[in-house]
Amino acid sequence: MSLRLSIIVPVYNVEPYLESCLQSIVTQSLSPSDYEVLLINDGSPDGCAAILDRYAQRYPQIIALHQENQGVSAARNAGLDRARGRVITFVDSDDALEPNSLHAVLERFEAADLDILYTHIQAIDERNNPVQQDYTVGAYEVIASGFRHSRRMFPATFYRASCIGSHRFPLEIPIGEDTVFNLKVQAFAQRVSYCSLPYYRYLLRGNSATKAGKSDKAYRGFRKALDEIVEFQKAHFLEHKEASHYFDAQLLLFLD
């Protein structure tokens, strides 16, 4: 049986933040029968596993899955493999949703018959203070094809499940894996838009993975990302004029 929405939450070593994240999801105004929350414990060494199991026992819409540590891409892929929702979104386990925002964003997605919807993000520091970051991509009323609409990577993107299809996160790209996944899915999308309603609170942590871009492992990942993007373009959009500009812009993200 399909549901309106699947929320995939990869979890690793975030015990101090996890309950706040989960509470922000389960207290939304959306009916529990409309959505599922797939919590993927990626071999977390702290107390996350017990928290996930407790929430899974308490809330019928929550499913807790446990696997050996394989990285965030493998965790998200495990969620995609199990997801039953017609729409899929991701929440990082140290972030949170604004109260009673999920229903309005999902309604916007469904009413506009979208393939991808980018949502409003408010960055915050560890004291819950707002941080000025501009994550806007497009105007609220604009709906465009994937090649024409501005693109933003994770978190907090809503996808039509059929648009994702068999696309998965690359396993050997430690930083920017979301960029590669997203650009592939958006390349096939016909209706992409942006929603300015308050929805997502993105925690900026000093030790987050996004800060660790200068290492040999990251460099090798960037090279692999470049190769994967080029091969994808050759395989699917080699003679497509709009695609050339689209993919060139994505390649520059890894070359900067």
Disulfide bonds with the S-S distance in Angstrom:
none
